[in-house]
């Protein structure tokens, strides 16, 4: 039962972290800013992190597979 609870918390955290990561707010108009279009915000790049996330995911998968193999051998 504990295992299901832990996986539930991990799933909920991942779901909420994903929503927060892509949330953007309109900056609004602050009056004294010389920018003519305050809604023209630069795009946040995520391409630089995709490779690192893939490496971490592969390392985690290898860790979990080795841990399960060790548990089956004992």
N, C-alpha and C positions, 0 to 999 in steps of 0.2 A: 504494500500500500504506500510505503514511503517513496518507492521508486516512481509511482504514478504522480505523486505530489511534486516531486522534484522536476519531473519532465513537464508537468503542467506549468510550474513557475518559469521554467526555461522558455517554454513556448510563449507564454504571456509576455515575458520580458522581451523576447525577440520580436514579437508582433508590435508591441508598443514602441520599441526602439526604432523599428522601421518607420512607423508613422511619424515619430518625432524627427528622424533624420531627414525626411523629405518635406517637412513643414516649412513654409515660407510665409512671412508676413509682408504686407505692403508697408514700405517705409513711411509713407505719408508725406505731407508738405510741411517743412519746418519754417517756412517764411523767408529767413535771411539767406538761405542757401542759393548760390548763384547757378545751381543746376536747373536747367529748364524742365527736365523730365525726371522727377524724383523716383518714378516707378521703374526707370531703366536701371536695373541692378545687374551686376556681372553674374554669369552663370558659375555655379560651384562645380568644379571638376571632380568626378569620382573615378575616372579612368585610371588614375595613378594608384589607387588602392585595390583595384580588382585583382591584380597579380598577387599582392601580398595576402589578400583574403583567400585566394585559391591555395597558396602555399600553406597557410594556417589550417585550412580545411583538410588538405591532404595529410598534413602532419597529425592532425587530430584523428582522422580516420585510421591511420596506421597505428596510433596509440591505442585506440579502442579495439581494433582487430587483434593486436598483440595481447592486450589485457584479456580478451575473451578466450583466445587460444590458450593462454596460461591457466585460466580458470578451468577450462575443459580438460587439460592435461592432469591437473591435480585431483 
